[in-house]
């Protein structure tokens, strides 16, 4: 027998078959969107108090496909559950379904006998006939005398068809609350018909228990929601009150660094003109003509799949959860309020050496497709590369932002300053730190002495890294949002090795799948080395040594 026929024939035994069926059906309602987890107990009460009528409606919905997907198997199971609770309509459906299965089996047996000359036996036919009689008899009974139907009915193989029919007629007349075994053998029920008060009290107690449990769950849910709201309010108040630059003497009210005016072309992509003042080119020793492109509106970078970008970064930098969440929040907030372009507030990533801060900036640009340039600041003693030089000098050249706009063909992107705490603090040839103070003030235009024009840097995302912020001046720190990148633990080793393999594959110019993955022995050796060094740079060298050792000592299969 298949599952449905076996369910209707065997019915509910002391193994609590109907309880498991009821649980599965209620869970399926949640999956199909017809109920919620909090409303399941209420549906159970409705099924019991309506004598199965609510379950019958669910059965018809699944059979017809009204307001839910059409599923014959679920429809039959709902009819079974409704019949157990006393729905006459569902009992008749179960009887007709079992009868149709018996008819199909008999027709197949007759066909086999006529075609092949032998009879196909079906040992379950008699048991199915018993079930048809019982479902038919149960459909004419009242459910008020029913005490726990899913615990008292037990199907079995009865005697001759004549006995079945006689007991069926008796069951139709007496309408007693007997189990199937008692009903078919003509025995009286363990619960006497003279004790309706006991049965009613048991049903009332069960409904009261369901009601009490439901009210308790609702109270607990309300308390949990209140605690969640209180924790959220506390977190917001603490976050708003916290100021990492408090006491630094910067009393000026901060302005929104994300506010800017952009134009949109026909396709809806944002654009921005880098040159605020028109650039005048000259062929005779003046500004090269190719910089005239800065007078036009250049596209701004756009990233649609922020969730995918965040997932990729978390896979490679599982230890930098706070930094990734902070940077992605800028993109989410901007997108929520209608800003299409990629833009992150000026952010300074601090942490011990070898924690992958610079690589995090570079991977943000690579995974998002946004143009990215990283300026090494360690040992820098002047600001000429950043601000450019005037045309009066023989080695005159435009500023770094101007070259960035022209080379990348975009008005936005990521410019990173690596090891900004290690650049020179002297002012003999100009200080890069002082130049950044002016560049990060987005309400002030950036003056390019070579192009003799002001440049709009509002589309640039400025990111920087440092190991020790105590060496940086307070005016510069006050213009950065400071986020810590901690040293990764050994539990992050697999993600780090995966990112190193991707970097090595990019350097070699090959597919990362061509680089072999480290086996268990190699990973253990790398982990022991990393526990001692706690440096991603040292970990990278260890991975390179392991891969080189494998190439030199191939294993022949």
SESE-529536 format. One line per field, with one value per residue (C-alpha): x, y, z; residue number from 1. Coordinates in nm, 3 decimals, padded with zeros to 5 digits. Example, Ala and Ser with C-alpha at 12.3 -4.5 7.8 and 13.67 -1.06 7.14 Angstrom:
REM residues 2
east: 01.230/01.367
north: -00.450/-00.106
up: 00.780/00.714
i: 1/2
***
This chain:
REM residues 557
east: 00.000/00.112/00.141/-00.210/-00.388/-00.185/-00.273/-00.648/-00.649/-00.424/-00.560/-00.463/-00.303/-00.140/00.174/00.011/00.002/-00.247/-00.042/00.258/00.037/-00.120/00.222/00.349/00.035/00.049/00.416/00.329/00.072/00.353/00.571/00.287/00.215/-00.132/-00.033/00.243/00.437/00.253/-00.090/-00.044/-00.183/-00.488/-00.552/-00.530/-00.796/-01.017/-00.990/-01.092/-01.379/-01.521/-01.522/-01.283/-01.465/-01.162/-00.941/-01.197/-01.168/-00.790/-00.834/-01.064/-00.822/-00.535/-00.749/-00.895/-00.592/-00.783/-00.554/-00.278/-00.093/-00.284/-00.154/-00.362/-00.147/-00.186/-00.559/-00.611/-00.408/-00.616/-00.936/-00.797/-00.722/-01.064/-01.231/-01.046/-01.183/-01.536/-01.604/-01.873/-01.777/-01.415/-01.515/-01.720/-01.426/-01.193/-01.445/-01.482/-01.104/-01.038/-01.329/-01.182/-00.847/-01.019/-01.207/-00.886/-00.715/-01.009/-01.023/-00.650/-00.683/-00.969/-00.773/-00.466/-00.678/-00.834/-00.508/-00.253/-00.467/-00.367/-00.493/-00.294/-00.349/-00.388/-00.359/-00.465/-00.808/-00.987/-00.820/-00.920/-01.278/-01.280/-01.162/-01.438/-01.700/-01.555/-01.520/-01.878/-02.004/-01.799/-01.946/-02.290/-02.179/-02.177/-01.841/-01.959/-01.896/-01.541/-01.264/-00.918/-00.988/-00.624/-00.548/-00.843/-00.890/-00.692/-00.751/-00.725/-00.826/-01.181/-01.381/-01.615/-01.788/-02.121/-01.985/-01.855/-02.191/-02.381/-02.148/-02.168/-02.547/-02.516/-02.265/-02.497/-02.776/-02.594/-02.363/-02.149/-01.801/-01.624/-01.293/-01.278/-01.182/-01.471/-01.704/-01.627/-01.638/-01.954/-01.793/-01.886/-01.660/-01.419/-01.590/-01.953/-02.225/-02.373/-02.081/-02.111/-02.010/-01.668/-01.605/-01.718/-01.498/-01.194/-01.253/-01.307/-00.985/-00.790/-00.921/-00.842/-00.485/-00.449/-00.587/-00.355/-00.049/-00.144/-00.184/00.150/00.326/00.168/00.284/00.637/00.646/00.531/00.799/01.067/00.957/00.968/01.322/01.433/01.289/01.453/01.793/01.763/01.679/01.974/02.211/02.099/02.133/02.485/02.586/02.454/02.618/02.959/03.202/03.554/03.682/03.540/03.781/03.991/03.885/03.679/03.354/03.236/02.908/02.987/02.839/02.704/02.994/02.753/02.552/02.628/02.461/02.486/02.325/02.164/02.169/01.886/01.967/01.946/02.315/02.463/02.725/02.943/03.167/03.510/03.626/03.432/03.621/03.656/04.002/04.162/04.408/04.700/04.921/05.222/05.356/05.025/04.779/04.754/04.432/04.337/04.260/03.969/03.762/03.740/03.511/03.253/03.024/03.188/02.998/03.002/03.050/02.734/02.712/02.371/02.448/02.557/02.465/02.687/02.976/02.940/02.920/03.238/03.426/03.308/03.426/03.779/03.795/03.586/03.771/03.696/03.322/03.294/03.490/03.294/02.960/03.051/03.163/02.864/02.626/02.721/02.622/02.296/02.187/02.266/02.074/01.780/01.749/01.787/02.161/02.277/02.653/02.913/03.032/03.187/03.261/03.630/03.735/04.062/04.130/04.360/04.516/04.845/05.073/04.988/04.610/04.516/04.389/04.535/04.419/04.066/04.060/04.192/03.941/03.651/03.745/03.809/03.487/03.272/03.441/03.505/03.826/04.075/04.417/04.628/04.899/05.187/05.253/05.540/05.849/05.667/05.842/05.638/05.293/05.384/05.254/04.918/04.869/05.073/05.303/05.244/05.306/05.601/05.823/05.994/05.863/05.509/05.235/04.868/04.745/04.679/04.296/04.314/04.524/04.285/03.980/04.154/04.304/03.993/03.737/03.514/03.432/03.435/03.617/03.833/04.160/04.344/04.633/04.846/05.039/04.934/05.087/05.434/05.451/05.678/05.540/05.783/05.668/05.986/05.841/05.481/05.305/05.074/04.887/04.808/04.700/04.458/04.300/04.187/04.092/03.865/03.667/03.426/03.247/03.578/03.682/04.026/04.253/04.475/04.762/04.864/04.517/04.430/04.089/03.899/03.815/03.507/03.618/03.273/03.252/03.575/03.571/03.877/04.005/04.327/04.523/04.742/04.901/04.927/04.690/04.883/05.127/04.855/04.743/04.401/04.264/04.327/04.181/03.868/03.793/03.814/03.578/03.804/03.733/03.949/04.058/04.169/04.426/04.258/04.249/04.338/03.968/03.979/04.268/04.073/03.923/04.264/04.427/04.145/04.202/04.580/04.525/04.307/04.579/04.848/04.635/04.582/04.956/05.037/04.762/04.591/04.257/04.245/04.117/04.456/04.624/04.596/04.420/04.619/04.566/04.522/04.895/04.982/04.702/04.823/05.178/05.050/04.828/05.118/05.325/05.039/04.984/05.345/05.355/04.998/05.077/04.896/05.217/05.397/05.102/05.125/05.493/05.409/05.142/05.386/05.647/05.392/05.282/05.642/05.727/05.437/05.556/05.907/05.787/05.491/05.300/05.263/04.937
north: 00.000/00.353/00.615/00.761/00.426/00.295/00.609/00.570/00.193/00.176/00.499/00.619/00.374/00.410/00.520/00.863/00.857/01.140/01.359/01.333/01.395/01.695/01.838/01.796/01.951/02.254/02.307/02.288/02.565/02.788/02.698/02.772/03.106/03.015/03.047/03.173/02.996/03.197/03.102/02.723/02.663/02.871/02.660/02.341/02.481/02.578/02.228/02.065/02.303/02.290/01.908/01.899/02.150/02.382/02.092/02.004/02.355/02.321/01.986/02.134/02.423/02.188/01.962/02.248/02.477/02.774/03.037/02.776/02.536/02.224/01.916/01.598/01.427/01.711/01.730/01.362/01.397/01.699/01.499/01.219/01.458/01.622/01.280/01.184/01.498/01.408/01.582/01.379/01.523/01.416/01.070/01.014/01.134/00.884/00.603/00.691/00.716/00.373/00.226/00.359/00.200/-00.132/-00.104/-00.034/-00.334/-00.565/-00.445/-00.501/-00.849/-00.937/-00.803/-01.008/-01.319/-01.275/-01.188/-01.406/-01.681/-01.628/-01.415/-01.134/-01.144/-00.828/-00.916/-00.568/-00.577/-00.718/-00.465/-00.188/-00.315/-00.287/00.070/00.156/00.020/00.207/00.543/00.504/00.428/00.706/00.961/00.903/00.948/01.254/01.370/01.483/01.136/01.130/01.156/01.145/00.993/00.980/00.763/00.524/00.396/00.093/-00.071/-00.444/-00.722/-00.833/-01.141/-01.212/-00.946/-01.053/-00.972/-00.644/-00.539/-00.645/-00.453/-00.155/-00.147/-00.180/00.104/00.327/00.273/00.284/00.578/00.469/00.599/00.269/00.201/00.027/-00.304/-00.282/-00.163/-00.450/-00.717/-00.578/-00.502/-00.212/00.089/00.131/00.467/00.394/00.590/00.651/00.879/01.172/01.411/01.252/01.277/01.639/01.727/01.570/01.763/02.084/02.030/01.972/02.294/02.481/02.352/02.464/02.806/02.842/02.742/02.987/03.275/03.189/03.191/03.526/03.677/03.547/03.680/04.024/04.026/03.928/04.205/04.458/04.352/04.374/04.726/04.836/04.696/04.868/05.203/05.166/05.078/05.376/05.614/05.490/05.509/05.861/05.977/05.830/06.072/05.936/06.291/06.442/06.685/06.748/07.108/07.073/07.244/07.309/07.137/06.852/06.872/06.579/06.459/06.262/06.563/06.651/06.756/06.514/06.495/06.191/06.092/05.933/05.584/05.703/05.658/05.937/06.169/06.447/06.710/06.701/07.046/07.322/07.592/07.522/07.392/07.577/07.365/07.487/07.311/07.537/07.415/07.449/07.195/06.881/06.852/06.519/06.688/06.873/06.562/06.689/06.966/06.701/06.501/06.171/05.867/05.782/05.420/05.227/04.897/04.727/04.402/04.533/04.205/04.009/04.251/04.219/03.840/03.822/04.048/03.854/03.528/03.665/03.880/03.698/03.876/04.229/04.209/04.557/04.729/04.559/04.629/04.996/05.048/04.864/05.065/05.380/05.210/05.073/05.405/05.589/05.339/05.347/05.723/05.723/05.775/05.548/05.608/05.418/05.645/05.572/05.832/05.904/05.609/05.527/05.156/05.105/04.785/04.603/04.537/04.245/04.238/04.291/04.650/04.755/04.434/04.497/04.834/04.679/04.391/04.632/04.789/04.457/04.289/04.597/04.693/05.045/05.218/05.203/05.360/05.317/05.572/05.441/05.708/05.547/05.763/06.031/06.365/06.603/06.654/06.729/06.401/06.461/06.833/06.857/07.143/07.476/07.519/07.745/07.448/07.237/06.919/07.051/06.789/06.785/06.662/06.299/06.342/06.498/06.210/05.966/06.119/06.118/05.769/05.598/05.797/05.835/06.110/05.877/05.582/05.477/05.647/05.477/05.609/05.324/05.367/05.729/05.745/05.684/05.976/06.266/06.540/06.807/07.108/07.175/07.047/07.042/06.787/06.520/06.520/06.891/06.844/06.569/06.794/07.025/06.742/06.576/06.897/06.822/07.152/07.311/07.253/07.104/07.355/07.212/07.455/07.292/07.288/07.621/07.485/07.368/06.998/06.838/06.541/06.471/06.143/06.002/05.754/05.827/05.530/05.511/05.267/05.322/05.126/05.405/05.703/05.880/05.999/06.169/06.531/06.581/06.796/06.508/06.245/06.451/06.425/06.046/05.786/05.551/05.176/04.906/04.597/04.336/04.066/03.751/03.442/03.088/03.014/03.244/03.057/02.881/03.209/03.376/03.093/03.105/03.478/03.428/03.162/03.409/03.676/03.436/03.320/03.683/03.752/03.442/03.527/03.187/03.052/03.003/02.650/02.559/02.627/02.316/02.345/02.270/01.924/01.847/01.810/02.133/02.325/02.200/02.319/02.658/02.690/02.621/02.884/03.137/03.079/03.194/03.488/03.623/03.809/03.777/03.868/03.584/03.356/03.443/03.350/03.021/02.939/03.021/02.789/02.508/02.543/02.562/02.247/02.065/02.167/02.046/01.718/01.598/01.295/01.029/00.837
up: 00.000/-00.067/00.204/00.173/00.157/00.448/00.649/00.591/00.642/00.948/01.080/01.426/01.665/02.003/01.816/01.787/01.408/01.384/01.618/01.388/01.082/01.254/01.339/00.982/00.832/01.062/00.980/00.609/00.660/00.786/00.486/00.240/00.405/00.536/00.902/01.130/01.402/01.664/01.521/01.506/01.854/01.770/01.460/01.671/01.904/01.608/01.458/01.787/01.867/01.514/01.516/01.223/01.000/00.986/00.876/00.607/00.463/00.443/00.270/00.007/-00.047/-00.126/-00.346/-00.551/-00.534/-00.393/-00.233/-00.218/-00.444/-00.552/-00.368/-00.366/-00.102/00.148/00.074/00.161/00.479/00.587/00.523/00.737/01.024/00.991/00.997/01.315/01.482/01.369/01.035/00.857/00.519/00.559/00.687/00.373/00.160/00.330/00.277/-00.093/-00.140/00.013/-00.188/-00.512/-00.431/-00.363/-00.694/-00.886/-00.728/-00.808/-01.171/-01.212/-01.063/-01.302/-01.598/-01.501/-01.463/-01.806/-01.978/-01.799/-01.649/-01.288/-01.001/-00.838/-00.464/-00.254/00.116/00.220/00.055/00.359/00.585/00.345/00.342/00.722/00.694/00.445/00.684/00.978/00.796/00.672/01.021/01.176/00.935/01.090/01.449/01.670/01.792/02.137/02.283/02.145/02.408/02.249/01.907/01.805/02.111/02.118/01.760/01.645/01.309/01.255/01.013/01.094/00.998/00.707/00.496/00.651/00.997/00.868/00.730/01.039/01.266/01.030/01.061/01.438/01.448/01.243/01.492/01.823/01.733/02.027/02.112/02.048/01.886/01.549/01.710/01.957/01.683/01.444/01.717/01.871/02.208/02.431/02.458/02.747/02.800/02.871/02.700/03.044/03.131/02.891/03.167/03.200/02.824/02.811/03.106/02.942/02.620/02.816/03.012/02.689/02.533/02.852/02.842/02.482/02.570/02.869/02.664/02.389/02.635/02.796/02.459/02.371/02.702/02.654/02.297/02.417/02.687/02.436/02.199/02.482/02.573/02.208/02.176/02.502/02.394/02.056/02.217/02.456/02.173/01.965/02.259/02.337/01.970/01.933/02.254/02.165/02.000/01.930/01.871/02.190/02.356/02.047/02.021/01.705/01.804/01.451/01.373/01.131/00.786/00.593/00.374/00.155/00.041/-00.319/-00.641/-00.930/-01.272/-01.433/-01.795/-01.991/-01.864/-01.505/-01.423/-01.205/-01.351/-01.214/-01.376/-01.206/-01.320/-01.148/-01.342/-01.718/-01.811/-02.101/-02.299/-02.504/-02.758/-02.700/-02.367/-02.186/-02.055/-02.272/-02.464/-02.315/-01.980/-02.145/-02.068/-01.711/-01.838/-01.928/-01.703/-01.618/-01.482/-01.113/-00.999/-00.914/-00.721/-00.724/-00.539/-00.199/-00.029/-00.267/-00.209/00.167/00.151/-00.058/00.184/00.489/00.330/00.285/00.599/00.863/01.144/01.012/01.072/01.229/00.952/00.672/00.838/00.887/00.527/00.380/00.599/00.406/00.079/00.221/00.373/00.051/-00.160/00.079/00.036/-00.341/-00.390/-00.670/-00.679/-00.478/-00.195/00.145/00.410/00.486/00.703/00.877/00.939/01.236/01.364/01.419/01.122/00.898/00.956/00.591/00.611/00.277/00.113/00.243/00.064/-00.255/-00.244/-00.199/-00.530/-00.706/-00.593/-00.664/-00.992/-00.863/-00.975/-00.688/-00.637/-00.322/-00.239/-00.023/00.240/00.435/00.389/00.186/00.244/00.026/-00.120/-00.483/-00.620/-00.452/-00.517/-00.837/-00.930/-01.098/-01.469/-01.400/-01.314/-01.577/-01.412/-01.379/-01.356/-01.255/-00.919/-00.834/-00.839/-01.188/-01.318/-01.150/-01.323/-01.661/-01.642/-01.506/-01.703/-01.398/-01.150/-00.852/-00.704/-00.411/-00.317/-00.033/00.174/00.305/00.633/00.667/01.015/00.871/00.627/00.708/00.929/00.806/00.604/00.403/00.075/00.187/00.404/00.268/00.598/00.567/00.207/00.310/00.569/00.288/00.053/00.311/00.357/00.076/00.100/-00.012/-00.373/-00.437/-00.614/-00.889/-00.949/-01.277/-01.436/-01.270/-01.189/-00.887/-00.884/-00.731/-00.513/-00.371/-00.564/-00.419/-00.128/00.086/00.287/00.485/00.704/01.010/01.292/01.550/01.548/01.824/01.558/01.352/01.410/01.564/01.278/01.038/01.271/01.324/00.953/00.950/01.088/01.284/01.263/01.419/01.226/01.483/01.429/01.293/01.513/01.421/01.371/01.066/00.909/00.633/00.509/00.512/00.317/00.062/00.011/-00.022/-00.290/-00.483/-00.461/-00.576/-00.868/-00.973/-00.956/-01.160/-01.410/-01.376/-01.262/-00.885/-00.942/-01.089/-00.755/-00.537/-00.204/00.109/00.254/00.622/00.697/00.518/00.689/01.028/00.955/00.836/01.144/01.380/01.202/01.217/01.590/01.645/01.403/01.403/01.080/00.747/00.562/00.737/00.664/00.295/00.288/00.460/00.199/-00.082/00.073/00.103/-00.260/-00.376/-00.178/-00.341/-00.689/-00.612/-00.461/-00.669/-00.548/-00.814/-00.805
i: 1/2/3/4/5/6/7/8/9/10/11/12/13/14/15/16/17/18/19/20/21/22/23/24/25/26/27/28/29/30/31/32/33/34/35/36/37/38/39/40/41/42/43/44/45/46/47/48/49/50/51/52/53/54/55/56/57/58/59/60/61/62/63/64/65/66/67/68/69/70/71/72/73/74/75/76/77/78/79/80/81/82/83/84/85/86/87/88/89/90/91/92/93/94/95/96/97/98/99/100/101/102/103/104/105/106/107/108/109/110/111/112/113/114/115/116/117/118/119/120/121/122/123/124/125/126/127/128/129/130/131/132/133/134/135/136/137/138/139/140/141/142/143/144/145/146/147/148/149/150/151/152/153/154/155/156/157/158/159/160/161/162/163/164/165/166/167/168/169/170/171/172/173/174/175/176/177/178/179/180/181/182/183/184/185/186/187/188/189/190/191/192/193/194/195/196/197/198/199/200/201/202/203/204/205/206/207/208/209/210/211/212/213/214/215/216/217/218/219/220/221/222/223/224/225/226/227/228/229/230/231/232/233/234/235/236/237/238/239/240/241/242/243/244/245/246/247/248/249/250/251/252/253/254/255/256/257/258/259/260/261/262/263/264/265/266/267/268/269/270/271/272/273/274/275/276/277/278/279/280/281/282/283/284/285/286/287/288/289/290/291/292/293/294/295/296/297/298/299/300/301/302/303/304/305/306/307/308/309/310/311/312/313/314/315/316/317/318/319/320/321/322/323/324/325/326/327/328/329/330/331/332/333/334/335/336/337/338/339/340/341/342/343/344/345/346/347/348/349/350/351/352/353/354/355/356/357/358/359/360/361/362/363/364/365/366/367/368/369/370/371/372/373/374/375/376/377/378/379/380/381/382/383/384/385/386/387/388/389/390/391/392/393/394/395/396/397/398/399/400/401/402/403/404/405/406/407/408/409/410/411/412/413/414/415/416/417/418/419/420/421/422/423/424/425/426/427/428/429/430/431/432/433/434/435/436/437/438/439/440/441/442/443/444/445/446/447/448/449/450/451/452/453/454/455/456/457/458/459/460/461/462/463/464/465/466/467/468/469/470/471/472/473/474/475/476/477/478/479/480/481/482/483/484/485/486/487/488/489/490/491/492/493/494/495/496/497/498/499/500/501/502/503/504/505/506/507/508/509/510/511/512/513/514/515/516/517/518/519/520/521/522/523/524/525/526/527/528/529/530/531/532/533/534/535/536/537/538/539/540/541/542/543/544/545/546/547/548/549/550/551/552/553/554/555/556/557
***
